Amino acid sequence: MENSHDHIEPEQDPTIPAEPAPPITSRFLYVDVAALRAKQLRKGARPRLSEGEGQSLPHKAERVAMEEVRQGLVYYDVPAKKSDQPDTEPDA
């Protein structure tokens, strides 16, 4: 019988990125990405972490999400700045 925490190769599971995401250098972006991933995990998404030798997976979704982001297992998009909007309202 298969263990539900067995490591799944990225080629077999399209939800796991084949290459790690670029490292996050901003603490604020890290918190935002981890919070959104934790929300996905709480709603039933499968963790992307695998158990190493002598290590077990964290139980809290927030800790799992933080570790996934740290390891580059979560891809994210940063919206572009809205620079085409004027700073002041035009005179009518």
PDB file of N, CA, C and O in Angstrom:
ATOM      1  N   MET A   1       0.843  -1.183   0.000  1.00  0.00           N
ATOM      2  CA  MET A   1       0.000   0.000   0.000  1.00  0.00           C
ATOM      3  C   MET A   1       0.884   1.240   0.000  1.00  0.00           C
ATOM      4  O   MET A   1       1.871   1.298   0.734  1.00  0.00           O
ATOM      5  N   GLU A   2       0.546   2.213  -0.801  1.00  0.00           N
ATOM      6  CA  GLU A   2       1.362   3.411  -0.929  1.00  0.00           C
ATOM      7  C   GLU A   2       1.113   4.369   0.227  1.00  0.00           C
ATOM      8  O   GLU A   2      -0.011   4.503   0.711  1.00  0.00           O
ATOM      9  N   ASN A   3       2.163   5.023   0.652  1.00  0.00           N
ATOM     10  CA  ASN A   3       2.059   6.042   1.678  1.00  0.00           C
ATOM     11  C   ASN A   3       1.625   7.343   1.015  1.00  0.00           C
ATOM     12  O   ASN A   3       2.124   7.675  -0.060  1.00  0.00           O
ATOM     13  N   SER A   4       0.715   8.081   1.624  1.00  0.00           N
ATOM     14  CA  SER A   4       0.215   9.313   1.017  1.00  0.00           C
ATOM     15  C   SER A   4       1.273  10.417   1.008  1.00  0.00           C
ATOM     16  O   SER A   4       1.104  11.424   0.321  1.00  0.00           O
ATOM     17  N   HIS A   5       2.360  10.240   1.760  1.00  0.00           N
ATOM     18  CA  HIS A   5       3.409  11.253   1.805  1.00  0.00           C
ATOM     19  C   HIS A   5       4.613  10.864   0.967  1.00  0.00           C
ATOM     20  O   HIS A   5       5.669  11.482   1.102  1.00  0.00           O
ATOM     21  N   ASP A   6       4.490   9.848   0.095  1.00  0.00           N
ATOM     22  CA  ASP A   6       5.601   9.466  -0.759  1.00  0.00           C
ATOM     23  C   ASP A   6       5.991  10.634  -1.653  1.00  0.00           C
ATOM     24  O   ASP A   6       5.147  11.433  -2.061  1.00  0.00           O
ATOM     25  N   HIS A   7       7.272  10.719  -1.946  1.00  0.00           N
ATOM     26  CA  HIS A   7       7.772  11.787  -2.811  1.00  0.00           C
ATOM     27  C   HIS A   7       7.296  11.544  -4.237  1.00  0.00           C
ATOM     28  O   HIS A   7       7.433  10.439  -4.762  1.00  0.00           O
ATOM     29  N   ILE A   8       6.740  12.570  -4.859  1.00  0.00           N
ATOM     30  CA  ILE A   8       6.268  12.494  -6.239  1.00  0.00           C
ATOM     31  C   ILE A   8       7.218  13.310  -7.093  1.00  0.00           C
ATOM     32  O   ILE A   8       7.485  14.473  -6.791  1.00  0.00           O
ATOM     33  N   GLU A   9       7.721  12.721  -8.139  1.00  0.00           N
ATOM     34  CA  GLU A   9       8.633  13.421  -9.029  1.00  0.00           C
ATOM     35  C   GLU A   9       7.886  14.515  -9.790  1.00  0.00           C
ATOM     36  O   GLU A   9       6.726  14.322 -10.154  1.00  0.00           O
ATOM     37  N   PRO A  10       8.535  15.674 -10.042  1.00  0.00           N
ATOM     38  CA  PRO A  10       7.873  16.761 -10.761  1.00  0.00           C
ATOM     39  C   PRO A  10       7.347  16.363 -12.136  1.00  0.00           C
ATOM     40  O   PRO A  10       6.349  16.916 -12.596  1.00  0.00           O
ATOM     41  N   GLU A  11       8.006  15.409 -12.799  1.00  0.00           N
ATOM     42  CA  GLU A  11       7.541  15.003 -14.117  1.00  0.00           C
ATOM     43  C   GLU A  11       6.195  14.284 -14.031  1.00  0.00           C
ATOM     44  O   GLU A  11       5.433  14.289 -14.997  1.00  0.00           O
ATOM     45  N   GLN A  12       5.895  13.669 -12.893  1.00  0.00           N
ATOM     46  CA  GLN A  12       4.669  12.918 -12.717  1.00  0.00           C
ATOM     47  C   GLN A  12       3.508  13.800 -12.277  1.00  0.00           C
ATOM     48  O   GLN A  12       2.357  13.499 -12.592  1.00  0.00           O
ATOM     49  N   ASP A  13       3.780  14.864 -11.568  1.00  0.00           N
ATOM     50  CA  ASP A  13       2.735  15.716 -11.011  1.00  0.00           C
ATOM     51  C   ASP A  13       2.895  17.136 -11.550  1.00  0.00           C
ATOM     52  O   ASP A  13       3.854  17.818 -11.190  1.00  0.00           O
ATOM     53  N   PRO A  14       1.980  17.596 -12.403  1.00  0.00           N
ATOM     54  CA  PRO A  14       2.129  18.920 -12.999  1.00  0.00           C
ATOM     55  C   PRO A  14       2.000  20.068 -12.001  1.00  0.00           C
ATOM     56  O   PRO A  14       2.347  21.201 -12.336  1.00  0.00           O
ATOM     57  N   THR A  15       1.508  19.811 -10.779  1.00  0.00           N
ATOM     58  CA  THR A  15       1.368  20.891  -9.812  1.00  0.00           C
ATOM     59  C   THR A  15       2.685  21.225  -9.125  1.00  0.00           C
ATOM     60  O   THR A  15       2.796  22.274  -8.491  1.00  0.00           O
ATOM     61  N   ILE A  16       3.684  20.356  -9.237  1.00  0.00           N
ATOM     62  CA  ILE A  16       4.989  20.615  -8.641  1.00  0.00           C
ATOM     63  C   ILE A  16       5.902  21.162  -9.732  1.00  0.00           C
ATOM     64  O   ILE A  16       6.094  20.508 -10.758  1.00  0.00           O
ATOM     65  N   PRO A  17       6.471  22.354  -9.529  1.00  0.00           N
ATOM     66  CA  PRO A  17       7.324  22.931 -10.566  1.00  0.00           C
ATOM     67  C   PRO A  17       8.572  22.091 -10.801  1.00  0.00           C
ATOM     68  O   PRO A  17       9.145  21.545  -9.858  1.00  0.00           O
ATOM     69  N   ALA A  18       8.992  21.989 -12.061  1.00  0.00           N
ATOM     70  CA  ALA A  18      10.182  21.221 -12.418  1.00  0.00           C
ATOM     71  C   ALA A  18      11.444  21.941 -11.951  1.00  0.00           C
ATOM     72  O   ALA A  18      12.411  21.296 -11.545  1.00  0.00           O
ATOM     73  N   GLU A  19      11.443  23.268 -12.005  1.00  0.00           N
ATOM     74  CA  GLU A  19      12.576  24.069 -11.560  1.00  0.00           C
ATOM     75  C   GLU A  19      12.120  24.954 -10.413  1.00  0.00           C
ATOM     76  O   GLU A  19      10.971  25.394 -10.395  1.00  0.00           O
ATOM     77  N   PRO A  20      13.006  25.227  -9.446  1.00  0.00           N
ATOM     78  CA  PRO A  20      12.604  26.079  -8.334  1.00  0.00           C
ATOM     79  C   PRO A  20      12.307  27.498  -8.789  1.00  0.00           C
ATOM     80  O   PRO A  20      12.893  28.001  -9.748  1.00  0.00           O
ATOM     81  N   ALA A  21      11.386  28.128  -8.081  1.00  0.00           N
ATOM     82  CA  ALA A  21      11.053  29.531  -8.354  1.00  0.00           C
ATOM     83  C   ALA A  21      12.233  30.402  -7.941  1.00  0.00           C
ATOM     84  O   ALA A  21      13.048  29.982  -7.120  1.00  0.00           O
ATOM     85  N   PRO A  22      12.339  31.611  -8.497  1.00  0.00           N
ATOM     86  CA  PRO A  22      13.432  32.495  -8.086  1.00  0.00           C
ATOM     87  C   PRO A  22      13.307  32.820  -6.593  1.00  0.00           C
ATOM     88  O   PRO A  22      12.195  32.919  -6.076  1.00  0.00           O
ATOM     89  N   PRO A  23      14.432  32.984  -5.903  1.00  0.00           N
ATOM     90  CA  PRO A  23      14.360  33.256  -4.463  1.00  0.00           C
ATOM     91  C   PRO A  23      13.684  34.594  -4.185  1.00  0.00           C
ATOM     92  O   PRO A  23      13.821  35.553  -4.944  1.00  0.00           O
ATOM     93  N   ILE A  24      12.961  34.627  -3.090  1.00  0.00           N
ATOM     94  CA  ILE A  24      12.273  35.853  -2.681  1.00  0.00           C
ATOM     95  C   ILE A  24      13.204  36.611  -1.744  1.00  0.00           C
ATOM     96  O   ILE A  24      13.653  36.069  -0.734  1.00  0.00           O
ATOM     97  N   THR A  25      13.493  37.860  -2.079  1.00  0.00           N
ATOM     98  CA  THR A  25      14.393  38.665  -1.255  1.00  0.00           C
ATOM     99  C   THR A  25      13.640  39.632  -0.347  1.00  0.00           C
ATOM    100  O   THR A  25      14.220  40.163   0.601  1.00  0.00           O
ATOM    101  N   SER A  26      12.373  39.866  -0.618  1.00  0.00           N
ATOM    102  CA  SER A  26      11.564  40.769   0.192  1.00  0.00           C
ATOM    103  C   SER A  26      10.774  39.974   1.230  1.00  0.00           C
ATOM    104  O   SER A  26      10.068  39.025   0.887  1.00  0.00           O
ATOM    105  N   ARG A  27      10.896  40.362   2.489  1.00  0.00           N
ATOM    106  CA  ARG A  27      10.147  39.678   3.544  1.00  0.00           C
ATOM    107  C   ARG A  27       8.644  39.832   3.345  1.00  0.00           C
ATOM    108  O   ARG A  27       7.877  38.919   3.651  1.00  0.00           O
ATOM    109  N   PHE A  28       8.227  40.980   2.835  1.00  0.00           N
ATOM    110  CA  PHE A  28       6.807  41.236   2.632  1.00  0.00           C
ATOM    111  C   PHE A  28       6.232  40.328   1.550  1.00  0.00           C
ATOM    112  O   PHE A  28       5.135  39.792   1.702  1.00  0.00           O
ATOM    113  N   LEU A  29       6.978  40.158   0.455  1.00  0.00           N
ATOM    114  CA  LEU A  29       6.542  39.259  -0.605  1.00  0.00           C
ATOM    115  C   LEU A  29       6.521  37.819  -0.098  1.00  0.00           C
ATOM    116  O   LEU A  29       5.606  37.061  -0.420  1.00  0.00           O
ATOM    117  N   TYR A  30       7.526  37.438   0.693  1.00  0.00           N
ATOM    118  CA  TYR A  30       7.588  36.093   1.270  1.00  0.00           C
ATOM    119  C   TYR A  30       6.335  35.811   2.104  1.00  0.00           C
ATOM    120  O   TYR A  30       5.731  34.746   1.980  1.00  0.00           O
ATOM    121  N   VAL A  31       5.953  36.755   2.941  1.00  0.00           N
ATOM    122  CA  VAL A  31       4.776  36.586   3.801  1.00  0.00           C
ATOM    123  C   VAL A  31       3.516  36.475   2.952  1.00  0.00           C
ATOM    124  O   VAL A  31       2.665  35.626   3.219  1.00  0.00           O
ATOM    125  N   ASP A  32       3.387  37.317   1.938  1.00  0.00           N
ATOM    126  CA  ASP A  32       2.201  37.280   1.074  1.00  0.00           C
ATOM    127  C   ASP A  32       2.086  35.950   0.334  1.00  0.00           C
ATOM    128  O   ASP A  32       1.013  35.348   0.300  1.00  0.00           O
ATOM    129  N   VAL A  33       3.186  35.493  -0.255  1.00  0.00           N
ATOM    130  CA  VAL A  33       3.165  34.244  -1.020  1.00  0.00           C
ATOM    131  C   VAL A  33       2.875  33.065  -0.086  1.00  0.00           C
ATOM    132  O   VAL A  33       2.075  32.192  -0.423  1.00  0.00           O
ATOM    133  N   ALA A  34       3.520  33.035   1.084  1.00  0.00           N
ATOM    134  CA  ALA A  34       3.299  31.945   2.030  1.00  0.00           C
ATOM    135  C   ALA A  34       1.862  31.950   2.550  1.00  0.00           C
ATOM    136  O   ALA A  34       1.273  30.885   2.737  1.00  0.00           O
ATOM    137  N   ALA A  35       1.291  33.126   2.784  1.00  0.00           N
ATOM    138  CA  ALA A  35      -0.087  33.206   3.270  1.00  0.00           C
ATOM    139  C   ALA A  35      -1.072  32.684   2.226  1.00  0.00           C
ATOM    140  O   ALA A  35      -2.017  31.968   2.560  1.00  0.00           O
ATOM    141  N   LEU A  36      -0.849  33.045   0.968  1.00  0.00           N
ATOM    142  CA  LEU A  36      -1.733  32.548  -0.094  1.00  0.00           C
ATOM    143  C   LEU A  36      -1.592  31.033  -0.261  1.00  0.00           C
ATOM    144  O   LEU A  36      -2.582  30.339  -0.495  1.00  0.00           O
ATOM    145  N   ARG A  37      -0.362  30.521  -0.142  1.00  0.00           N
ATOM    146  CA  ARG A  37      -0.163  29.074  -0.251  1.00  0.00           C
ATOM    147  C   ARG A  37      -0.797  28.348   0.939  1.00  0.00           C
ATOM    148  O   ARG A  37      -1.375  27.275   0.768  1.00  0.00           O
ATOM    149  N   ALA A  38      -0.694  28.921   2.141  1.00  0.00           N
ATOM    150  CA  ALA A  38      -1.311  28.309   3.322  1.00  0.00           C
ATOM    151  C   ALA A  38      -2.822  28.231   3.155  1.00  0.00           C
ATOM    152  O   ALA A  38      -3.452  27.263   3.582  1.00  0.00           O
ATOM    153  N   LYS A  39      -3.392  29.241   2.541  1.00  0.00           N
ATOM    154  CA  LYS A  39      -4.839  29.233   2.277  1.00  0.00           C
ATOM    155  C   LYS A  39      -5.189  28.081   1.337  1.00  0.00           C
ATOM    156  O   LYS A  39      -6.191  27.397   1.546  1.00  0.00           O
ATOM    157  N   GLN A  40      -4.375  27.863   0.308  1.00  0.00           N
ATOM    158  CA  GLN A  40      -4.598  26.740  -0.605  1.00  0.00           C
ATOM    159  C   GLN A  40      -4.508  25.409   0.143  1.00  0.00           C
ATOM    160  O   GLN A  40      -5.325  24.514  -0.074  1.00  0.00           O
ATOM    161  N   LEU A  41      -3.511  25.284   1.025  1.00  0.00           N
ATOM    162  CA  LEU A  41      -3.338  24.047   1.778  1.00  0.00           C
ATOM    163  C   LEU A  41      -4.520  23.783   2.710  1.00  0.00           C
ATOM    164  O   LEU A  41      -4.974  22.645   2.835  1.00  0.00           O
ATOM    165  N   ARG A  42      -5.014  24.829   3.360  1.00  0.00           N
ATOM    166  CA  ARG A  42      -6.173  24.672   4.247  1.00  0.00           C
ATOM    167  C   ARG A  42      -7.416  24.256   3.478  1.00  0.00           C
ATOM    168  O   ARG A  42      -8.297  23.593   4.027  1.00  0.00           O
ATOM    169  N   LYS A  43      -7.492  24.644   2.203  1.00  0.00           N
ATOM    170  CA  LYS A  43      -8.646  24.272   1.372  1.00  0.00           C
ATOM    171  C   LYS A  43      -8.483  22.885   0.751  1.00  0.00           C
ATOM    172  O   LYS A  43      -9.370  22.433   0.027  1.00  0.00           O
ATOM    173  N   GLY A  44      -7.369  22.201   1.020  1.00  0.00           N
ATOM    174  CA  GLY A  44      -7.224  20.830   0.551  1.00  0.00           C
ATOM    175  C   GLY A  44      -6.123  20.567  -0.455  1.00  0.00           C
ATOM    176  O   GLY A  44      -6.002  19.439  -0.932  1.00  0.00           O
ATOM    177  N   ALA A  45      -5.312  21.561  -0.801  1.00  0.00           N
ATOM    178  CA  ALA A  45      -4.210  21.333  -1.738  1.00  0.00           C
ATOM    179  C   ALA A  45      -3.188  20.383  -1.104  1.00  0.00           C
ATOM    180  O   ALA A  45      -2.990  20.384   0.111  1.00  0.00           O
ATOM    181  N   ARG A  46      -2.554  19.584  -1.940  1.00  0.00           N
ATOM    182  CA  ARG A  46      -1.555  18.640  -1.446  1.00  0.00           C
ATOM    183  C   ARG A  46      -0.226  19.344  -1.208  1.00  0.00           C
ATOM    184  O   ARG A  46       0.200  20.153  -2.032  1.00  0.00           O
ATOM    185  N   PRO A  47       0.432  19.048  -0.092  1.00  0.00           N
ATOM    186  CA  PRO A  47       1.751  19.647   0.163  1.00  0.00           C
ATOM    187  C   PRO A  47       2.764  19.200  -0.884  1.00  0.00           C
ATOM    188  O   PRO A  47       2.693  18.079  -1.388  1.00  0.00           O
ATOM    189  N   ARG A  48       3.696  20.074  -1.205  1.00  0.00           N
ATOM    190  CA  ARG A  48       4.733  19.777  -2.192  1.00  0.00           C
ATOM    191  C   ARG A  48       6.035  19.334  -1.528  1.00  0.00           C
ATOM    192  O   ARG A  48       7.007  19.024  -2.216  1.00  0.00           O
ATOM    193  N   LEU A  49       6.059  19.302  -0.222  1.00  0.00           N
ATOM    194  CA  LEU A  49       7.245  18.879   0.506  1.00  0.00           C
ATOM    195  C   LEU A  49       7.301  17.364   0.570  1.00  0.00           C
ATOM    196  O   LEU A  49       6.271  16.692   0.513  1.00  0.00           O
ATOM    197  N   SER A  50       8.497  16.835   0.689  1.00  0.00           N
ATOM    198  CA  SER A  50       8.659  15.400   0.901  1.00  0.00           C
ATOM    199  C   SER A  50       9.400  15.205   2.210  1.00  0.00           C
ATOM    200  O   SER A  50      10.181  16.057   2.631  1.00  0.00           O
ATOM    201  N   GLU A  51       9.145  14.078   2.845  1.00  0.00           N
ATOM    202  CA  GLU A  51       9.811  13.774   4.103  1.00  0.00           C
ATOM    203  C   GLU A  51      11.223  13.296   3.817  1.00  0.00           C
ATOM    204  O   GLU A  51      11.427  12.368   3.035  1.00  0.00           O
ATOM    205  N   GLY A  52      12.194  13.932   4.450  1.00  0.00           N
ATOM    206  CA  GLY A  52      13.581  13.507   4.319  1.00  0.00           C
ATOM    207  C   GLY A  52      13.904  12.488   5.396  1.00  0.00           C
ATOM    208  O   GLY A  52      13.049  12.133   6.208  1.00  0.00           O
ATOM    209  N   GLU A  53      15.142  12.022   5.397  1.00  0.00           N
ATOM    210  CA  GLU A  53      15.547  11.044   6.403  1.00  0.00           C
ATOM    211  C   GLU A  53      15.540  11.702   7.774  1.00  0.00           C
ATOM    212  O   GLU A  53      16.193  12.725   7.982  1.00  0.00           O
ATOM    213  N   GLY A  54      14.806  11.117   8.703  1.00  0.00           N
ATOM    214  CA  GLY A  54      14.747  11.634  10.062  1.00  0.00           C
ATOM    215  C   GLY A  54      13.936  12.903  10.212  1.00  0.00           C
ATOM    216  O   GLY A  54      13.890  13.475  11.301  1.00  0.00           O
ATOM    217  N   GLN A  55      13.299  13.355   9.155  1.00  0.00           N
ATOM    218  CA  GLN A  55      12.502  14.580   9.218  1.00  0.00           C
ATOM    219  C   GLN A  55      11.043  14.246   8.945  1.00  0.00           C
ATOM    220  O   GLN A  55      10.731  13.348   8.163  1.00  0.00           O
ATOM    221  N   SER A  56      10.175  14.969   9.589  1.00  0.00           N
ATOM    222  CA  SER A  56       8.755  14.804   9.313  1.00  0.00           C
ATOM    223  C   SER A  56       8.192  16.133   8.838  1.00  0.00           C
ATOM    224  O   SER A  56       8.779  17.189   9.074  1.00  0.00           O
ATOM    225  N   LEU A  57       7.067  16.072   8.177  1.00  0.00           N
ATOM    226  CA  LEU A  57       6.435  17.288   7.677  1.00  0.00           C
ATOM    227  C   LEU A  57       5.813  18.070   8.822  1.00  0.00           C
ATOM    228  O   LEU A  57       5.280  17.473   9.757  1.00  0.00           O
ATOM    229  N   PRO A  58       5.873  19.406   8.764  1.00  0.00           N
ATOM    230  CA  PRO A  58       5.166  20.200   9.771  1.00  0.00           C
ATOM    231  C   PRO A  58       3.662  19.941   9.665  1.00  0.00           C
ATOM    232  O   PRO A  58       3.168  19.582   8.596  1.00  0.00           O
ATOM    233  N   HIS A  59       2.950  20.118  10.748  1.00  0.00           N
ATOM    234  CA  HIS A  59       1.514  19.853  10.750  1.00  0.00           C
ATOM    235  C   HIS A  59       0.688  21.080  10.376  1.00  0.00           C
ATOM    236  O   HIS A  59      -0.385  20.940   9.788  1.00  0.00           O
ATOM    237  N   LYS A  60       1.159  22.261  10.700  1.00  0.00           N
ATOM    238  CA  LYS A  60       0.397  23.472  10.413  1.00  0.00           C
ATOM    239  C   LYS A  60       0.581  23.894   8.962  1.00  0.00           C
ATOM    240  O   LYS A  60       1.687  23.849   8.423  1.00  0.00           O
ATOM    241  N   ALA A  61      -0.512  24.302   8.344  1.00  0.00           N
ATOM    242  CA  ALA A  61      -0.473  24.727   6.937  1.00  0.00           C
ATOM    243  C   ALA A  61       0.478  25.902   6.741  1.00  0.00           C
ATOM    244  O   ALA A  61       1.151  25.989   5.714  1.00  0.00           O
ATOM    245  N   GLU A  62       0.539  26.794   7.703  1.00  0.00           N
ATOM    246  CA  GLU A  62       1.407  27.967   7.583  1.00  0.00           C
ATOM    247  C   GLU A  62       2.870  27.572   7.541  1.00  0.00           C
ATOM    248  O   GLU A  62       3.643  28.135   6.767  1.00  0.00           O
ATOM    249  N   ARG A  63       3.260  26.605   8.370  1.00  0.00           N
ATOM    250  CA  ARG A  63       4.654  26.140   8.385  1.00  0.00           C
ATOM    251  C   ARG A  63       4.998  25.390   7.098  1.00  0.00           C
ATOM    252  O   ARG A  63       6.092  25.552   6.557  1.00  0.00           O
ATOM    253  N   VAL A  64       4.082  24.586   6.616  1.00  0.00           N
ATOM    254  CA  VAL A  64       4.296  23.872   5.355  1.00  0.00           C
ATOM    255  C   VAL A  64       4.472  24.885   4.230  1.00  0.00           C
ATOM    256  O   VAL A  64       5.383  24.758   3.412  1.00  0.00           O
ATOM    257  N   ALA A  65       3.601  25.890   4.189  1.00  0.00           N
ATOM    258  CA  ALA A  65       3.664  26.915   3.141  1.00  0.00           C
ATOM    259  C   ALA A  65       4.980  27.679   3.199  1.00  0.00           C
ATOM    260  O   ALA A  65       5.596  27.928   2.163  1.00  0.00           O
ATOM    261  N   MET A  66       5.413  28.049   4.386  1.00  0.00           N
ATOM    262  CA  MET A  66       6.664  28.791   4.528  1.00  0.00           C
ATOM    263  C   MET A  66       7.849  27.969   4.030  1.00  0.00           C
ATOM    264  O   MET A  66       8.740  28.504   3.370  1.00  0.00           O
ATOM    265  N   GLU A  67       7.868  26.687   4.338  1.00  0.00           N
ATOM    266  CA  GLU A  67       8.963  25.825   3.892  1.00  0.00           C
ATOM    267  C   GLU A  67       8.918  25.619   2.378  1.00  0.00           C
ATOM    268  O   GLU A  67       9.962  25.590   1.726  1.00  0.00           O
ATOM    269  N   GLU A  68       7.718  25.477   1.817  1.00  0.00           N
ATOM    270  CA  GLU A  68       7.591  25.336   0.361  1.00  0.00           C
ATOM    271  C   GLU A  68       8.111  26.580  -0.349  1.00  0.00           C
ATOM    272  O   GLU A  68       8.810  26.470  -1.356  1.00  0.00           O
ATOM    273  N   VAL A  69       7.778  27.762   0.166  1.00  0.00           N
ATOM    274  CA  VAL A  69       8.249  29.011  -0.441  1.00  0.00           C
ATOM    275  C   VAL A  69       9.769  29.102  -0.303  1.00  0.00           C
ATOM    276  O   VAL A  69      10.457  29.482  -1.250  1.00  0.00           O
ATOM    277  N   ARG A  70      10.288  28.758   0.859  1.00  0.00           N
ATOM    278  CA  ARG A  70      11.738  28.813   1.089  1.00  0.00           C
ATOM    279  C   ARG A  70      12.499  27.905   0.130  1.00  0.00           C
ATOM    280  O   ARG A  70      13.586  28.259  -0.327  1.00  0.00           O
ATOM    281  N   GLN A  71      11.935  26.733  -0.179  1.00  0.00           N
ATOM    282  CA  GLN A  71      12.585  25.785  -1.078  1.00  0.00           C
ATOM    283  C   GLN A  71      12.325  26.088  -2.556  1.00  0.00           C
ATOM    284  O   GLN A  71      12.849  25.391  -3.425  1.00  0.00           O
ATOM    285  N   GLY A  72      11.529  27.109  -2.851  1.00  0.00           N
ATOM    286  CA  GLY A  72      11.258  27.467  -4.242  1.00  0.00           C
ATOM    287  C   GLY A  72      10.248  26.565  -4.910  1.00  0.00           C
ATOM    288  O   GLY A  72      10.264  26.428  -6.134  1.00  0.00           O
ATOM    289  N   LEU A  73       9.360  25.941  -4.136  1.00  0.00           N
ATOM    290  CA  LEU A  73       8.361  25.027  -4.686  1.00  0.00           C
ATOM    291  C   LEU A  73       7.054  25.721  -5.045  1.00  0.00           C
ATOM    292  O   LEU A  73       6.131  25.082  -5.549  1.00  0.00           O
ATOM    293  N   VAL A  74       6.968  27.025  -4.790  1.00  0.00           N
ATOM    294  CA  VAL A  74       5.741  27.779  -5.064  1.00  0.00           C
ATOM    295  C   VAL A  74       6.074  28.888  -6.055  1.00  0.00           C
ATOM    296  O   VAL A  74       6.936  29.730  -5.799  1.00  0.00           O
ATOM    297  N   TYR A  75       5.382  28.877  -7.186  1.00  0.00           N
ATOM    298  CA  TYR A  75       5.542  29.964  -8.153  1.00  0.00           C
ATOM    299  C   TYR A  75       4.554  31.066  -7.841  1.00  0.00           C
ATOM    300  O   TYR A  75       3.468  30.815  -7.318  1.00  0.00           O
ATOM    301  N   TYR A  76       4.934  32.278  -8.163  1.00  0.00           N
ATOM    302  CA  TYR A  76       4.107  33.442  -7.858  1.00  0.00           C
ATOM    303  C   TYR A  76       4.274  34.470  -8.962  1.00  0.00           C
ATOM    304  O   TYR A  76       5.282  34.485  -9.668  1.00  0.00           O
ATOM    305  N   ASP A  77       3.276  35.328  -9.103  1.00  0.00           N
ATOM    306  CA  ASP A  77       3.332  36.451 -10.041  1.00  0.00           C
ATOM    307  C   ASP A  77       3.201  37.736  -9.252  1.00  0.00           C
ATOM    308  O   ASP A  77       2.360  37.851  -8.359  1.00  0.00           O
ATOM    309  N   VAL A  78       4.034  38.696  -9.587  1.00  0.00           N
ATOM    310  CA  VAL A  78       3.942  40.014  -8.975  1.00  0.00           C
ATOM    311  C   VAL A  78       3.287  40.926 -10.000  1.00  0.00           C
ATOM    312  O   VAL A  78       3.822  41.095 -11.096  1.00  0.00           O
ATOM    313  N   PRO A  79       2.134  41.525  -9.671  1.00  0.00           N
ATOM    314  CA  PRO A  79       1.470  42.404 -10.638  1.00  0.00           C
ATOM    315  C   PRO A  79       2.345  43.613 -10.963  1.00  0.00           C
ATOM    316  O   PRO A  79       3.073  44.120 -10.110  1.00  0.00           O
ATOM    317  N   ALA A  80       2.258  44.058 -12.202  1.00  0.00           N
ATOM    318  CA  ALA A  80       3.022  45.229 -12.634  1.00  0.00           C
ATOM    319  C   ALA A  80       2.462  46.486 -11.984  1.00  0.00           C
ATOM    320  O   ALA A  80       1.270  46.580 -11.691  1.00  0.00           O
ATOM    321  N   LYS A  81       3.344  47.441 -11.767  1.00  0.00           N
ATOM    322  CA  LYS A  81       2.904  48.716 -11.206  1.00  0.00           C
ATOM    323  C   LYS A  81       2.039  49.440 -12.205  1.00  0.00           C
ATOM    324  O   LYS A  81       2.264  49.354 -13.412  1.00  0.00           O
ATOM    325  N   LYS A  82       1.055  50.150 -11.710  1.00  0.00           N
ATOM    326  CA  LYS A  82       0.186  50.949 -12.576  1.00  0.00           C
ATOM    327  C   LYS A  82       0.802  52.332 -12.732  1.00  0.00           C
ATOM    328  O   LYS A  82       0.461  53.259 -11.996  1.00  0.00           O
ATOM    329  N   SER A  83       1.707  52.466 -13.687  1.00  0.00           N
ATOM    330  CA  SER A  83       2.394  53.735 -13.897  1.00  0.00           C
ATOM    331  C   SER A  83       1.705  54.601 -14.948  1.00  0.00           C
ATOM    332  O   SER A  83       2.089  55.751 -15.161  1.00  0.00           O
ATOM    333  N   ASP A  84       0.681  54.042 -15.610  1.00  0.00           N
ATOM    334  CA  ASP A  84       0.008  54.808 -16.653  1.00  0.00           C
ATOM    335  C   ASP A  84      -1.096  55.704 -16.090  1.00  0.00           C
ATOM    336  O   ASP A  84      -1.702  56.466 -16.844  1.00  0.00           O
ATOM    337  N   GLN A  85      -1.371  55.633 -14.796  1.00  0.00           N
ATOM    338  CA  GLN A  85      -2.387  56.498 -14.210  1.00  0.00           C
ATOM    339  C   GLN A  85      -1.744  57.815 -13.777  1.00  0.00           C
ATOM    340  O   GLN A  85      -0.661  57.805 -13.193  1.00  0.00           O
ATOM    341  N   PRO A  86      -2.385  58.935 -14.050  1.00  0.00           N
ATOM    342  CA  PRO A  86      -1.828  60.222 -13.615  1.00  0.00           C
ATOM    343  C   PRO A  86      -1.916  60.360 -12.096  1.00  0.00           C
ATOM    344  O   PRO A  86      -2.806  59.802 -11.455  1.00  0.00           O
ATOM    345  N   ASP A  87      -0.958  61.129 -11.531  1.00  0.00           N
ATOM    346  CA  ASP A  87      -0.933  61.327 -10.095  1.00  0.00           C
ATOM    347  C   ASP A  87      -2.040  62.251  -9.621  1.00  0.00           C
ATOM    348  O   ASP A  87      -2.517  62.121  -8.494  1.00  0.00           O
ATOM    349  N   THR A  88      -2.455  63.187 -10.472  1.00  0.00           N
ATOM    350  CA  THR A  88      -3.520  64.138 -10.103  1.00  0.00           C
ATOM    351  C   THR A  88      -4.642  64.034 -11.108  1.00  0.00           C
ATOM    352  O   THR A  88      -4.468  63.531 -12.218  1.00  0.00           O
ATOM    353  N   GLU A  89      -5.795  64.519 -10.696  1.00  0.00           N
ATOM    354  CA  GLU A  89      -6.933  64.509 -11.617  1.00  0.00           C
ATOM    355  C   GLU A  89      -6.788  65.637 -12.631  1.00  0.00           C
ATOM    356  O   GLU A  89      -6.328  66.723 -12.280  1.00  0.00           O
ATOM    357  N   PRO A  90      -7.172  65.397 -13.884  1.00  0.00           N
ATOM    358  CA  PRO A  90      -7.054  66.452 -14.901  1.00  0.00           C
ATOM    359  C   PRO A  90      -8.086  67.549 -14.649  1.00  0.00           C
ATOM    360  O   PRO A  90      -9.169  67.305 -14.118  1.00  0.00           O
ATOM    361  N   ASP A  91      -7.717  68.748 -15.043  1.00  0.00           N
ATOM    362  CA  ASP A  91      -8.648  69.890 -14.900  1.00  0.00           C
ATOM    363  C   ASP A  91      -9.764  69.776 -15.931  1.00  0.00           C
ATOM    364  O   ASP A  91      -9.517  69.452 -17.093  1.00  0.00           O
ATOM    365  N   ALA A  92     -10.976  70.042 -15.503  1.00  0.00           N
ATOM    366  CA  ALA A  92     -12.104  69.925 -16.411  1.00  0.00           C
ATOM    367  C   ALA A  92     -12.513  71.231 -17.011  1.00  0.00           C
ATOM    368  O   ALA A  92     -13.456  71.279 -17.800  1.00  0.00           O
TER     369      ALA A  92
END
